[in-house]
Amino acid sequence: GAHTELDHPQAIALDSGGKIYVLNGKPDGPASITVYRPKPPNASGSFDEEPEARIAGPDTALDMDATSIAVWDPLPRRMNSR
C-alpha cells in the first residue's frame, strides 16, 4: 500500500517480538531496510502501515546488490510452562 513506503521489496525477516524487516532494493540506487511494528494478533486484511524506522545510508553497507536479509535477535524467547 501507499503508506508502506516500499518501492521494490526483495526479502523479509521477522524477530521474536514480531517486528517485520523488509529489504527494499531500488533498481536505480542503494537499498534500505524498512522496519514495521508487529501486526496485532487478531488483525486481518491488508497491512498498509507506515514504517517504524528505516535503515539506509553509506555507512550501512547496503548496496544495489543486496538480495537477502537476516535479523539477529539477542534475547531468546522464554517457554511458558504450565
Biopython code that builds the backbone (N, CA, C, O; Angstrom):
import numpy as np
from Bio.PDB.StructureBuilder import StructureBuilder

atoms = [
    (1, "GLY", "N", (0.800, -1.193, 0.000)),
    (1, "GLY", "CA", (0.000, 0.000, 0.000)),
    (1, "GLY", "C", (0.850, 1.267, 0.000)),
    (1, "GLY", "O", (2.069, 1.216, 0.164)),
    (2, "ALA", "N", (0.206, 2.365, -0.181)),
    (2, "ALA", "CA", (0.892, 3.657, -0.282)),
    (2, "ALA", "C", (1.609, 4.053, 1.011)),
    (2, "ALA", "O", (2.623, 4.749, 0.959)),
    (3, "HIS", "N", (1.103, 3.626, 2.163)),
    (3, "HIS", "CA", (1.711, 4.024, 3.432)),
    (3, "HIS", "C", (2.979, 3.244, 3.760)),
    (3, "HIS", "O", (3.759, 3.690, 4.601)),
    (4, "THR", "N", (3.212, 2.103, 3.130)),
    (4, "THR", "CA", (4.361, 1.263, 3.469)),
    (4, "THR", "C", (5.683, 1.871, 3.040)),
    (4, "THR", "O", (6.723, 1.535, 3.607)),
    (5, "GLU", "N", (5.673, 2.761, 2.049)),
    (5, "GLU", "CA", (6.879, 3.396, 1.505)),
    (5, "GLU", "C", (7.837, 2.383, 0.882)),
    (5, "GLU", "O", (9.038, 2.642, 0.801)),
    (6, "LEU", "N", (7.320, 1.227, 0.437)),
    (6, "LEU", "CA", (8.151, 0.232, -0.222)),
    (6, "LEU", "C", (8.147, 0.477, -1.713)),
    (6, "LEU", "O", (7.097, 0.701, -2.316)),
    (7, "ASP", "N", (9.346, 0.433, -2.314)),
    (7, "ASP", "CA", (9.479, 0.626, -3.752)),
    (7, "ASP", "C", (9.666, -0.701, -4.477)),
    (7, "ASP", "O", (8.991, -0.984, -5.466)),
    (8, "HIS", "N", (10.587, -1.504, -3.971)),
    (8, "HIS", "CA", (10.968, -2.736, -4.657)),
    (8, "HIS", "C", (11.407, -3.771, -3.607)),
    (8, "HIS", "O", (12.600, -4.053, -3.495)),
    (9, "PRO", "N", (10.451, -4.350, -2.825)),
    (9, "PRO", "CA", (10.829, -5.283, -1.764)),
    (9, "PRO", "C", (11.550, -6.512, -2.308)),
    (9, "PRO", "O", (11.128, -7.106, -3.300)),
    (10, "GLN", "N", (12.653, -6.885, -1.639)),
    (10, "GLN", "CA", (13.485, -8.004, -2.078)),
    (10, "GLN", "C", (13.434, -9.195, -1.129)),
    (10, "GLN", "O", (13.475, -10.341, -1.576)),
    (11, "ALA", "N", (13.345, -8.938, 0.184)),
    (11, "ALA", "CA", (13.397, -10.007, 1.176)),
    (11, "ALA", "C", (12.719, -9.520, 2.455)),
    (11, "ALA", "O", (12.545, -8.318, 2.659)),
    (12, "ILE", "N", (12.339, -10.464, 3.311)),
    (12, "ILE", "CA", (11.641, -10.135, 4.554)),
    (12, "ILE", "C", (12.178, -11.001, 5.686)),
    (12, "ILE", "O", (12.585, -12.142, 5.465)),
    (13, "ALA", "N", (12.177, -10.451, 6.905)),
    (13, "ALA", "CA", (12.585, -11.203, 8.095)),
    (13, "ALA", "C", (11.727, -10.747, 9.260)),
    (13, "ALA", "O", (11.189, -9.640, 9.246)),
    (14, "LEU", "N", (11.599, -11.600, 10.270)),
    (14, "LEU", "CA", (10.853, -11.293, 11.494)),
    (14, "LEU", "C", (11.764, -11.531, 12.689)),
    (14, "LEU", "O", (12.647, -12.387, 12.644)),
    (15, "ASP", "N", (11.545, -10.762, 13.772)),
    (15, "ASP", "CA", (12.255, -11.073, 15.003)),
    (15, "ASP", "C", (11.277, -11.698, 15.987)),
    (15, "ASP", "O", (10.086, -11.805, 15.695)),
    (16, "SER", "N", (11.771, -12.113, 17.154)),
    (16, "SER", "CA", (10.905, -12.815, 18.103)),
    (16, "SER", "C", (9.810, -11.921, 18.676)),
    (16, "SER", "O", (8.822, -12.425, 19.211)),
    (17, "GLY", "N", (9.970, -10.607, 18.573)),
    (17, "GLY", "CA", (8.940, -9.688, 19.039)),
    (17, "GLY", "C", (7.880, -9.404, 17.992)),
    (17, "GLY", "O", (6.924, -8.678, 18.263)),
    (18, "GLY", "N", (8.033, -9.964, 16.799)),
    (18, "GLY", "CA", (7.048, -9.777, 15.745)),
    (18, "GLY", "C", (7.318, -8.606, 14.821)),
    (18, "GLY", "O", (6.533, -8.355, 13.906)),
    (19, "LYS", "N", (8.432, -7.865, 15.041)),
    (19, "LYS", "CA", (8.753, -6.772, 14.117)),
    (19, "LYS", "C", (9.070, -7.353, 12.750)),
    (19, "LYS", "O", (9.639, -8.439, 12.638)),
    (20, "ILE", "N", (8.694, -6.616, 11.713)),
    (20, "ILE", "CA", (8.874, -7.041, 10.338)),
    (20, "ILE", "C", (9.971, -6.177, 9.717)),
    (20, "ILE", "O", (9.924, -4.950, 9.802)),
    (21, "TYR", "N", (10.960, -6.823, 9.091)),
    (21, "TYR", "CA", (12.074, -6.140, 8.439)),
    (21, "TYR", "C", (12.016, -6.459, 6.952)),
    (21, "TYR", "O", (12.004, -7.629, 6.571)),
    (22, "VAL", "N", (11.980, -5.438, 6.112)),
    (22, "VAL", "CA", (11.898, -5.654, 4.670)),
    (22, "VAL", "C", (13.101, -5.004, 3.996)),
    (22, "VAL", "O", (13.365, -3.817, 4.182)),
    (23, "LEU", "N", (13.825, -5.799, 3.210)),
    (23, "LEU", "CA", (14.890, -5.266, 2.377)),
    (23, "LEU", "C", (14.235, -4.642, 1.167)),
    (23, "LEU", "O", (13.600, -5.328, 0.367)),
    (24, "ASN", "N", (14.391, -3.340, 1.038)),
    (24, "ASN", "CA", (13.733, -2.574, -0.018)),
    (24, "ASN", "C", (14.806, -2.105, -0.994)),
    (24, "ASN", "O", (15.427, -1.061, -0.790)),
    (25, "GLY", "N", (15.022, -2.884, -2.056)),
    (25, "GLY", "CA", (16.022, -2.526, -3.052)),
    (25, "GLY", "C", (15.437, -1.581, -4.079)),
    (25, "GLY", "O", (14.237, -1.612, -4.351)),
    (26, "LYS", "N", (16.273, -0.751, -4.642)),
    (26, "LYS", "CA", (15.831, 0.166, -5.693)),
    (26, "LYS", "C", (16.691, -0.089, -6.919)),
    (26, "LYS", "O", (17.917, -0.136, -6.808)),
    (27, "PRO", "N", (16.083, -0.254, -8.079)),
    (27, "PRO", "CA", (16.869, -0.514, -9.281)),
    (27, "PRO", "C", (17.875, 0.591, -9.604)),
    (27, "PRO", "O", (18.889, 0.328, -10.250)),
    (28, "ASP", "N", (17.610, 1.817, -9.165)),
    (28, "ASP", "CA", (18.470, 2.942, -9.527)),
    (28, "ASP", "C", (19.244, 3.518, -8.348)),
    (28, "ASP", "O", (19.781, 4.621, -8.451)),
    (29, "GLY", "N", (19.315, 2.797, -7.229)),
    (29, "GLY", "CA", (20.017, 3.354, -6.088)),
    (29, "GLY", "C", (20.231, 2.344, -4.991)),
    (29, "GLY", "O", (19.901, 1.170, -5.160)),
    (30, "PRO", "N", (20.785, 2.778, -3.854)),
    (30, "PRO", "CA", (21.081, 1.865, -2.758)),
    (30, "PRO", "C", (19.826, 1.301, -2.103)),
    (30, "PRO", "O", (18.746, 1.887, -2.185)),
    (31, "ALA", "N", (19.990, 0.166, -1.460)),
    (31, "ALA", "CA", (18.881, -0.485, -0.767)),
    (31, "ALA", "C", (18.700, 0.130, 0.622)),
    (31, "ALA", "O", (19.541, 0.892, 1.098)),
    (32, "SER", "N", (17.583, -0.220, 1.254)),
    (32, "SER", "CA", (17.337, 0.163, 2.634)),
    (32, "SER", "C", (16.608, -0.989, 3.312)),
    (32, "SER", "O", (16.057, -1.866, 2.646)),
    (33, "ILE", "N", (16.609, -0.979, 4.633)),
    (33, "ILE", "CA", (15.820, -1.931, 5.399)),
    (33, "ILE", "C", (14.738, -1.129, 6.094)),
    (33, "ILE", "O", (15.024, -0.183, 6.828)),
    (34, "THR", "N", (13.509, -1.509, 5.861)),
    (34, "THR", "CA", (12.363, -0.821, 6.434)),
    (34, "THR", "C", (11.805, -1.690, 7.558)),
    (34, "THR", "O", (11.611, -2.892, 7.377)),
    (35, "VAL", "N", (11.545, -1.076, 8.732)),
    (35, "VAL", "CA", (11.121, -1.805, 9.918)),
    (35, "VAL", "C", (9.678, -1.422, 10.247)),
    (35, "VAL", "O", (9.323, -0.243, 10.277)),
    (36, "TYR", "N", (8.852, -2.451, 10.495)),
    (36, "TYR", "CA", (7.441, -2.232, 10.829)),
    (36, "TYR", "C", (7.127, -2.839, 12.180)),
    (36, "TYR", "O", (7.692, -3.863, 12.563)),
    (37, "ARG", "N", (6.210, -2.190, 12.905)),
    (37, "ARG", "CA", (5.719, -2.712, 14.174)),
    (37, "ARG", "C", (4.970, -4.017, 13.921)),
    (37, "ARG", "O", (4.471, -4.241, 12.818)),
    (38, "PRO", "N", (4.890, -4.881, 14.935)),
    (38, "PRO", "CA", (4.138, -6.124, 14.758)),
    (38, "PRO", "C", (2.670, -5.844, 14.443)),
    (38, "PRO", "O", (2.080, -4.890, 14.952)),
    (39, "LYS", "N", (2.103, -6.681, 13.609)),
    (39, "LYS", "CA", (0.677, -6.594, 13.319)),
    (39, "LYS", "C", (-0.073, -7.163, 14.515)),
    (39, "LYS", "O", (0.318, -8.211, 15.030)),
    (40, "PRO", "N", (-1.134, -6.514, 14.976)),
    (40, "PRO", "CA", (-1.886, -7.031, 16.123)),
    (40, "PRO", "C", (-2.332, -8.480, 15.879)),
    (40, "PRO", "O", (-2.695, -8.834, 14.758)),
    (41, "PRO", "N", (-2.304, -9.313, 16.922)),
    (41, "PRO", "CA", (-2.574, -10.742, 16.755)),
    (41, "PRO", "C", (-3.921, -11.070, 16.096)),
    (41, "PRO", "O", (-4.014, -12.036, 15.339)),
    (42, "ASN", "N", (-4.937, -10.298, 16.368)),
    (42, "ASN", "CA", (-6.266, -10.609, 15.825)),
    (42, "ASN", "C", (-6.603, -9.805, 14.574)),
    (42, "ASN", "O", (-7.734, -9.858, 14.091)),
    (43, "ALA", "N", (-5.639, -9.067, 14.051)),
    (43, "ALA", "CA", (-5.880, -8.241, 12.868)),
    (43, "ALA", "C", (-5.956, -9.120, 11.623)),
    (43, "ALA", "O", (-5.305, -10.162, 11.535)),
    (44, "SER", "N", (-6.747, -8.684, 10.688)),
    (44, "SER", "CA", (-6.839, -9.400, 9.420)),
    (44, "SER", "C", (-6.867, -8.379, 8.297)),
    (44, "SER", "O", (-6.988, -7.179, 8.540)),
    (45, "GLY", "N", (-6.755, -8.853, 7.082)),
    (45, "GLY", "CA", (-6.783, -7.959, 5.934)),
    (45, "GLY", "C", (-5.402, -7.498, 5.535)),
    (45, "GLY", "O", (-4.405, -8.113, 5.912)),
    (46, "SER", "N", (-5.333, -6.417, 4.773)),
    (46, "SER", "CA", (-4.056, -5.938, 4.252)),
    (46, "SER", "C", (-3.264, -5.211, 5.328)),
    (46, "SER", "O", (-3.802, -4.786, 6.351)),
    (47, "PHE", "N", (-1.997, -5.086, 5.067)),
    (47, "PHE", "CA", (-1.083, -4.440, 6.001)),
    (47, "PHE", "C", (-0.486, -3.232, 5.297)),
    (47, "PHE", "O", (0.548, -3.342, 4.638)),
    (48, "ASP", "N", (-1.129, -2.089, 5.433)),
    (48, "ASP", "CA", (-0.669, -0.852, 4.793)),
    (48, "ASP", "C", (-0.324, 0.141, 5.895)),
    (48, "ASP", "O", (-1.052, 1.104, 6.135)),
    (49, "GLU", "N", (0.801, -0.112, 6.561)),
    (49, "GLU", "CA", (1.212, 0.691, 7.706)),
    (49, "GLU", "C", (2.469, 1.489, 7.384)),
    (49, "GLU", "O", (3.290, 1.068, 6.569)),
    (50, "GLU", "N", (2.612, 2.637, 8.024)),
    (50, "GLU", "CA", (3.841, 3.412, 7.893)),
    (50, "GLU", "C", (4.958, 2.695, 8.643)),
    (50, "GLU", "O", (4.700, 2.052, 9.660)),
    (51, "PRO", "N", (6.193, 2.796, 8.159)),
    (51, "PRO", "CA", (7.307, 2.133, 8.838)),
    (51, "PRO", "C", (7.625, 2.786, 10.179)),
    (51, "PRO", "O", (7.386, 3.976, 10.385)),
    (52, "GLU", "N", (8.165, 1.981, 11.075)),
    (52, "GLU", "CA", (8.637, 2.471, 12.366)),
    (52, "GLU", "C", (10.019, 3.093, 12.221)),
    (52, "GLU", "O", (10.341, 4.065, 12.904)),
    (53, "ALA", "N", (10.839, 2.530, 11.327)),
    (53, "ALA", "CA", (12.208, 3.013, 11.112)),
    (53, "ALA", "C", (12.681, 2.595, 9.731)),
    (53, "ALA", "O", (12.116, 1.698, 9.106)),
    (54, "ARG", "N", (13.729, 3.263, 9.268)),
    (54, "ARG", "CA", (14.365, 2.897, 8.011)),
    (54, "ARG", "C", (15.871, 2.928, 8.228)),
    (54, "ARG", "O", (16.415, 3.876, 8.794)),
    (55, "ILE", "N", (16.530, 1.877, 7.767)),
    (55, "ILE", "CA", (17.983, 1.770, 7.871)),
    (55, "ILE", "C", (18.531, 1.985, 6.467)),
    (55, "ILE", "O", (18.258, 1.197, 5.562)),
    (56, "ALA", "N", (19.302, 3.049, 6.286)),
    (56, "ALA", "CA", (19.832, 3.380, 4.965)),
    (56, "ALA", "C", (21.025, 4.301, 5.130)),
    (56, "ALA", "O", (21.253, 4.848, 6.208)),
    (57, "GLY", "N", (21.779, 4.470, 4.066)),
    (57, "GLY", "CA", (22.899, 5.408, 4.079)),
    (57, "GLY", "C", (24.225, 4.739, 3.799)),
    (57, "GLY", "O", (24.325, 3.513, 3.834)),
    (58, "PRO", "N", (25.253, 5.541, 3.518)),
    (58, "PRO", "CA", (26.539, 4.999, 3.100)),
    (58, "PRO", "C", (27.246, 4.153, 4.160)),
    (58, "PRO", "O", (28.051, 3.292, 3.805)),
    (59, "ASP", "N", (26.977, 4.368, 5.429)),
    (59, "ASP", "CA", (27.657, 3.605, 6.476)),
    (59, "ASP", "C", (27.007, 2.252, 6.751)),
    (59, "ASP", "O", (27.528, 1.479, 7.554)),
    (60, "THR", "N", (25.888, 1.948, 6.108)),
    (60, "THR", "CA", (25.190, 0.685, 6.372)),
    (60, "THR", "C", (25.707, -0.466, 5.531)),
    (60, "THR", "O", (25.399, -1.621, 5.824)),
    (61, "ALA", "N", (26.481, -0.190, 4.499)),
    (61, "ALA", "CA", (26.992, -1.199, 3.566)),
    (61, "ALA", "C", (25.871, -1.853, 2.765)),
    (61, "ALA", "O", (26.074, -2.927, 2.199)),
    (62, "LEU", "N", (24.704, -1.235, 2.704)),
    (62, "LEU", "CA", (23.628, -1.724, 1.837)),
    (62, "LEU", "C", (23.868, -1.150, 0.448)),
    (62, "LEU", "O", (24.091, 0.050, 0.291)),
    (63, "ASP", "N", (23.821, -2.004, -0.541)),
    (63, "ASP", "CA", (24.019, -1.515, -1.900)),
    (63, "ASP", "C", (22.975, -2.124, -2.837)),
    (63, "ASP", "O", (22.086, -2.850, -2.392)),
    (64, "MET", "N", (23.081, -1.836, -4.099)),
    (64, "MET", "CA", (22.086, -2.288, -5.068)),
    (64, "MET", "C", (22.066, -3.803, -5.217)),
    (64, "MET", "O", (21.076, -4.349, -5.704)),
    (65, "ASP", "N", (23.130, -4.503, -4.814)),
    (65, "ASP", "CA", (23.198, -5.945, -4.977)),
    (65, "ASP", "C", (22.664, -6.717, -3.771)),
    (65, "ASP", "O", (22.726, -7.946, -3.763)),
    (66, "ALA", "N", (22.146, -6.033, -2.760)),
    (66, "ALA", "CA", (21.606, -6.718, -1.588)),
    (66, "ALA", "C", (20.411, -7.561, -2.007)),
    (66, "ALA", "O", (19.482, -7.058, -2.638)),
    (67, "THR", "N", (20.434, -8.860, -1.651)),
    (67, "THR", "CA", (19.361, -9.759, -2.092)),
    (67, "THR", "C", (18.743, -10.562, -0.960)),
    (67, "THR", "O", (17.791, -11.306, -1.192)),
    (68, "SER", "N", (19.256, -10.434, 0.261)),
    (68, "SER", "CA", (18.679, -11.191, 1.369)),
    (68, "SER", "C", (18.838, -10.396, 2.659)),
    (68, "SER", "O", (19.547, -9.391, 2.703)),
    (69, "ILE", "N", (18.170, -10.861, 3.700)),
    (69, "ILE", "CA", (18.199, -10.162, 4.986)),
    (69, "ILE", "C", (18.160, -11.202, 6.101)),
    (69, "ILE", "O", (17.501, -12.234, 5.973)),
    (70, "ALA", "N", (18.870, -10.924, 7.196)),
    (70, "ALA", "CA", (18.829, -11.764, 8.387)),
    (70, "ALA", "C", (18.735, -10.843, 9.592)),
    (70, "ALA", "O", (19.315, -9.758, 9.592)),
    (71, "VAL", "N", (18.007, -11.270, 10.619)),
    (71, "VAL", "CA", (17.848, -10.479, 11.832)),
    (71, "VAL", "C", (18.422, -11.279, 12.989)),
    (71, "VAL", "O", (17.998, -12.406, 13.242)),
    (72, "TRP", "N", (19.376, -10.703, 13.685)),
    (72, "TRP", "CA", (19.940, -11.330, 14.868)),
    (72, "TRP", "C", (19.153, -10.856, 16.062)),
    (72, "TRP", "O", (19.093, -9.656, 16.331)),
    (73, "ASP", "N", (18.549, -11.778, 16.783)),
    (73, "ASP", "CA", (17.729, -11.455, 17.941)),
    (73, "ASP", "C", (18.449, -11.953, 19.191)),
    (73, "ASP", "O", (18.423, -13.151, 19.473)),
    (74, "PRO", "N", (19.091, -11.063, 19.946)),
    (74, "PRO", "CA", (19.930, -11.499, 21.065)),
    (74, "PRO", "C", (19.151, -12.019, 22.268)),
    (74, "PRO", "O", (19.742, -12.666, 23.132)),
    (75, "LEU", "N", (17.875, -11.768, 22.354)),
    (75, "LEU", "CA", (17.099, -12.210, 23.505)),
    (75, "LEU", "C", (16.283, -13.449, 23.144)),
    (75, "LEU", "O", (15.341, -13.355, 22.358)),
    (76, "PRO", "N", (16.627, -14.601, 23.702)),
    (76, "PRO", "CA", (15.864, -15.817, 23.370)),
    (76, "PRO", "C", (14.455, -15.745, 23.942)),
    (76, "PRO", "O", (14.223, -15.131, 24.983)),
    (77, "ARG", "N", (13.529, -16.375, 23.252)),
    (77, "ARG", "CA", (12.156, -16.432, 23.735)),
    (77, "ARG", "C", (12.087, -17.421, 24.904)),
    (77, "ARG", "O", (12.737, -18.466, 24.886)),
    (78, "ARG", "N", (11.314, -17.083, 25.889)),
    (78, "ARG", "CA", (11.137, -17.982, 27.024)),
    (78, "ARG", "C", (9.914, -18.847, 26.788)),
    (78, "ARG", "O", (8.887, -18.382, 26.293)),
    (79, "MET", "N", (10.042, -20.091, 27.147)),
    (79, "MET", "CA", (8.909, -21.014, 27.021)),
    (79, "MET", "C", (7.994, -20.804, 28.225)),
    (79, "MET", "O", (8.461, -20.678, 29.357)),
    (80, "ASN", "N", (6.707, -20.768, 27.973)),
    (80, "ASN", "CA", (5.736, -20.690, 29.061)),
    (80, "ASN", "C", (5.483, -22.096, 29.599)),
    (80, "ASN", "O", (5.123, -22.997, 28.842)),
    (81, "SER", "N", (5.667, -22.278, 30.878)),
    (81, "SER", "CA", (5.386, -23.584, 31.464)),
    (81, "SER", "C", (4.091, -23.513, 32.247)),
    (81, "SER", "O", (3.780, -22.494, 32.865)),
    (82, "ARG", "N", (3.349, -24.588, 32.218)),
    (82, "ARG", "CA", (2.062, -24.637, 32.930)),
    (82, "ARG", "C", (2.033, -25.840, 33.824)),
    (82, "ARG", "O", (1.040, -26.072, 34.515)),
]
sb = StructureBuilder()
sb.init_structure("model")
sb.init_model(0)
sb.init_chain("A")
sb.init_seg("    ")
for serial, (resi, resn, name, xyz) in enumerate(atoms, 1):
    if name == "N":
        sb.init_residue(resn, " ", resi, " ")
    sb.init_atom(name, np.array(xyz, "f"), 0.0, 1.0, " ", f" {name:<3s}", serial, name[0])
structure = sb.get_structure()
